[in-house]
Amino acid sequence: LCNDAYKNLECEASMEATMNIVRACRSLRQQYNIATKVLTHYFVKIATGQAEDAAKSQTDDIKTLGKAAHVDINLDEEAIPKSVGIVVVDESTTVLMDIKGLVNYAAEMKKLEKQLSKTTGPMKQMETKMAAPGYEENVSDEVKATNTERLEAMKKKAADIEVAILNFKNLDEIEKSG
């Protein structure tokens, strides 16, 4: 479809790295329900070399597409605030967003606690069902596998929600003390 003479693999790799960063920025905004009109501050940790050069040369695009006021690349750890949301893009790229003053922690914790209660109910039902007498003998292996898979997924979701609640509590304390 494309003439090989027109392909520039370096540009394509640069654009792919940039778009991965932009997707991470958008993911963070969505995760914390930050309005489109609110510009945020991103910190990008990226491996030095071609990827870092690409990110630095595309900072304006990251700002525009990620709805950012500032994008800092490979700052010292001390310069990055503690009140950040994090998305790990890949083994060499992590995007952090300063969420201080942008998130109502109490409201987010309330939403997560509600979500947790909606998850733990079905999880406990599944555990009870699987522990019932005769379950092992009377249920097909296929159904057992499906139930085990569902239970593991629910446990992971509950654990993830609990971690998120704890993170919001910590961030709330940091913001109140800072």
Disulfide bonds with the S-S distance in Angstrom:
none
